[in-house]
Amino acid sequence: MKRRSAVVWLGVVTVLLAMPCPSWALLAGDILVVDKDADALVSVDPLTGNRSEFSGGLVGLGTTFSEPRAISIDAMGYILVSDSIRKAVFEVDHLTGNRVILSGDPLGTNVGSGVGFNDPRGLARYGGSVYVVDRSKRAVFKVDPATGDRTIISGDPFGANVGSGPNLRDGEELIVTATGKIIVTDSDEEAVYVIDPVTGDRSILSDSLNGLGPDLRHPFGLVMDASGKLIVSDRDDESLFLIDALTGDRSILSDALTGLGPGFNEPRGIALDLLGQILVADQREDALYKVDPLTGDRSILSDSLNGTGTSFSRPVGVAVFQQEEQKEPPIPEPVTTTLAGLGLCALALQTTRRRRA
């Protein structure tokens, strides 16, 4: 009997060891980078720049990414990722890296009803809903995270045509302010839009005709700092802009002539770390930059020469995990997976806590 029990437990341990699991559960301040060509989320240690796959083909269960584009992590720890080929929004478990389709995926799980995504990009969770800008539809969607149902709340000029004002053309990134206003960067219009979430009306906050300062050329990444100013990455200008959220006035925060350090090549997604430093994913450099918001000085936190682990392959988005204790894991798992998540992942977390303490 004892021998049979030992064999059974050996089998269980073997299964657990074979289960995919992130190299560690996320801690406050950990960075997640969307790697477009690797179809993965890569975790970056904010101190060392070391990289490991957190969710993708090798780590985590569930539908795989096909072309992840943007990421959002809210204060409750919900990790959302848009995927342009799957035409879907994923939710990723912050403990295990497991993935489920929150909305979309018309050729697969097909979650939710309503007009489908064509090319979902920037997204944010606010007030119990998820907002997504769709580049091809030229529209902003509102998604019910409980059902995945989608509603166009602004744009879609060739379909629902919701709201008035200048149309979006190539919406890239989206944020929602504390007051509920939606802000979108548009690379083709070389502009930053403000959208009313109730009426869907659109206005241009900043472009060559609105606001003073150097013109935007290809605005992409978008974040709001603690003072309420917008920080925008410009792919073609290889720079970071600082934009007044009331007047639309622009100034260069960091570029080849502003700030010291290695220059940008194709800055895409941006985020703020826990200390207010700016993180920039540069697609062409395959690198994650850190930028001082006061001086514009740049340094490379993680690339082929800085940090160890999984190499970047076209990083396009970045977000920062805010808290260690967030919420119950949102993704139901089979018993074996649950055991793996609670066992090996917990062990990894404990080991990491000791290592990072």
N, C-alpha and C positions, 0 to 999 in steps of 0.2 A: 504493500500500500504506500509506504513512504517513497519507494523507488518510483512508483507511478506518479505520485504527487510531484516529485522532483522533476520528472520528465515533462509534466504538464506546465509547471512553472517555468522550466527552461524554454518551452515553446512560447509561452506568453512573453517572456523577456525578449526572445528572438523577434517576435512580431513587433513589440514596442520599439526595439532598436531599429527596426526597418522602417518605422513610420516617419514620414517627413516632418521636420520640426525646425523652426528658425534657430539660428545659432544662439540667440537669446531673445526672451520676451522684451518688448520695448520698455525702456526707462524714460523718465522725464528728460527731455532735451535731445533724445535720439532723433536722428534725421532719416527720413525716407525719401529716396530719389526714384522717380519714374524713369526707367530705362526703356526707351522705345524699341530699340532693335533687339534687346534681350528679352522683351516681353516679361518684365519682372519689376518688382519693387526691391530696391537695394537699400539695406540699412547701413547708415554711416555713423561711426562713433564720433561724437562732436569734439572729443579731445584728441584722438589720434588720427582720425580720418580713415581708420580701417573699415573695410566694406565686407558685407556678407549678404547673400540673397535672403530676403525676408519673405517674399511670396512670389511664386512664378512656377516655371516648369519643374524645378527641382524641389521646391519647398511649398508646403501647404496643399490642401485638398480642394477640390471643386473645379468649376469651369476655368480653363486657363485664359490668360490674357492673349489677345491677338495683335493689338497695337495700342497699348496704354498711352494716354496723352496728358492727363492732368490728375492732380491729387488734391484732396482736401481732408484735413483732420480737424474736427471741432473740439470744443472744450470737454465734451463727454468721451472723447476718444474714438468716435466713429471715423473710420478710414474709408474714404470714397475715392474711386478711381474711374475715370471715363476711358472708354475704349472705342476708337473710331471705326475699326473694322467690324467688331462685334455689334456696333451701334447700341452700346449698352453702358450702364453704370454698375460697377461692382461695389460690394461692401467687403472689406477685408478684416478678419478677426485680428485684433491687436496682440493676442497671446500666441496664436498658432500660425498665422499667415494664411489660414483657410479662406476661400473665396466663395461668395454667392453672388448671383445676379440680382441686383436690387430692382432694376428696370431695364427693359429692352431685350436685346439678343433675339431678334426675330427669326433667325434660322436655327436657334437652339432652344433654350428654355422658354423664351418668349414671355417674359414676366411683365404684367401690367397691361392696361388697355389705353386707348387714345392714340393720337398721331405718333408715329414712331420717330426715333432719332435717325438722323442721316450721318452726322459727323459730330458727336458730342465732344466738347472740349472742357473749358473751365467750369467748375462746379463748387457749390457751397451749401452747407446745411444751415438753415436759419428758421427759427420759430416752428419747428416740427415738420418742415418741408425741405426738399432738396431742390435747388435751382441750378439749371444747366444751360449754358449757352451752346447752341448748335451752329457750327460754322457754315455748313452747307444749307441748312434750313433758314439761315439768317434770322434766328429766333431764340427766345429764351423760354425754356420749359420749367414748369413747376411739377415736381414729382412727389407723390404720396409714398413715403418710405415703407408704410405698412402693406400697401398693395402693389406698388410699382406703377400705379396709374399716372399717366402723363397728361398735362394740359399746357398748351401754348399760352403764355401770358403776355408776350410781346413779340412782334415781328411776324415772320413767315409771310412775306409780301406776295408769294405766288399761291398761298393757301388761305389760312385763317385770317391773315392780315390784321393782327390785333395791335391796337394802339396807334397813335399818330406820331409824327416827327420823322427825322431822317432815318432811313433804313440801315440796319446793320448789313455788312457785306462779308467780312471775315472775322467773326467774333472769336477771340482767342482765350482770354482769361476772364474770370468773373469773381467778384466778391460781393458780399452783402454787408452794408454798414450797420452800426448799432441801431440806427433809426429805421432800418428796413429797406433803404434805397439800394438798388442794384447798380453796380458799376462794372463796365465791360470794356476791355481793350479791343480795338478793331485794327488789324494790321493793314488791310487794304485801304481803309478810309483814313489811316494815319491819325487816329483819333481815340479819345476816351469818352465813352457814353455814360450818361446817367439814365436809369430806367425806373419809372414808377411801377412798383409791383402790383398796384391795384388796377390802374388804368392801362398799363402797358405803354404809356406815352414815353417817347425817347427824346433826349436832347443831348447835344454835344457839349461836354464840359471843357474839353481841351483839344484843339487842333490848330492849324495855321490861321484860322479866322477867330478862334476863341481862346483867350488867354495870351499873355505875353511870354516871350522867351524863345529859345531855339526850337525849331519845328521837330515834331516827331516824324520818324521815317517808317518804322515798322514796329509799333508798340506791341509787346507780347505779355511778359509776366507782370503781375499786379499784386500789391499788398499795401495795406494802410498801416502807418506807424503809430506809435502811442500818442503823438501830437495831432493825429487826424489828417496828416498829409499822405499823399499817394506816392508810392515808389513804383516806377514802371521801367521794365527792361526794354531796350530797343535793339532788336536783332540786327538791323542793317547799320544803325549808328554805332553799334558796339559800345553801348553806354547804359547807364542808369540815370533816369530823370527823377526829379522831385517835383511833384505837381500839387499846387494848392487846390484842395477839394472844394473850395468855394468859388475861386476866381478862375481856375484853370491855368494860372500862370505857371510857367515851366522854368526849371533851371537844371543844369547838369550836376548830378551828384557824384558820378564817377565815370571817367573815360580815359582815353590815352593822354589827355592834357589835364585831367583833374584827378588828383590822388596818385599815390605811388604804387608800384607793384606790377605784376604781369597783367597785360591787357586782356580784355575780353575778345572773343572771336565770333561767337554767336550766342549771346546770352538769351536764355529762355525763361523757364520758371524761376520764381524768386519766393523767399520766405524770410521770416525773422526768427532768429534763435531766441533762447530764453533771456539772453542779455541784450537783445535789441540789435545784434549784429545782423547784417544782411547776407543771406545765402543765395547764391546764384548758380543755377545749373547751366553750363555752357555746352551746347550740343556738339559743336565742332571741335572743341578742345577736349571733350570727354573728361570734364573736370567739374568739381564743385568748388566755387570760390566763396571766400568770406570777405565782406566789405565793411569797413568802418563807416557808419552813417554820418559821422561828424567831419571826417577828413576825405572820404572817398578812397582811402588806401585799400589796396586789394592784396589778398594772399590766396594761395590755393590750399584748401583744406584737404582735398582728396582727389587724386588722379593716379596715373601709372607710376609716378615718382613719389607720391605722398600717400601714405597709408598702404595697407596690405589687403589682400583678398580679391573678391570678385571685381573684374575690370568693368568700367563703364563702357557702354556702347550706345552713344547718342542719348545722353540724359536730357530730358525735356521738362521735368517737373520736380518740385521739391516741397516738402512740408515737414513740420517739426511736431513731434509728439509732446504734449503738454504736461501730462500727469502720469504717475505710475499706476495709481489705482483709479480705474475709470468706471467700468460698468460690467455687467455680466456678459460673457462672450455671446455675440448675437447669432452665431451660426451653429445650429444643431449638428452634432457629430455622432457617428456610430460609437458603440461602447469601446471598441479597441482604440479608435481615434481619441476619444475622451480620456482614456487611460494614458495614452501617449502624451496628450496635451497636458494633463494634470501631473503626470509623472516626470517624463524627460524634460518638458518645457519648464516645469517648476524647478527641476534640478538645475537646468541651465540658468534660470533667473537667479537662483540662490548663488550659484557660482559667479555669475556676472556681478551681483551685488557686492560679493566679497572682493572681486577683482577691481571694480570701479570705485569702491569705498575710499 
